[in-house]
């Protein structure tokens, strides 16, 4: 699925309007990105 920058701003703003703090949305997005990278490339622990 491809999401444009404009779409992402709309999604983020809608979440904020629903009561989600942008700080926590960014933290969750970062954690999800790391999980996906570890799934694809493996852990960097000990490297």
C-alpha positions, 0 to 999 in steps of 0.5 A: 500500500502506498500512502502520500505525504498528504495522506499521512498528514491527514491520518496523523491529524485525524488520530490527534483529533481522536485524542492520540498524542502525536508524540506517541503516534510517532513512537509507535510508528518508529517501533513498528518500523524497527520490528519490520526491519528486524523481521527483514534483515535480522537483529543488530544485537551484538554486531 
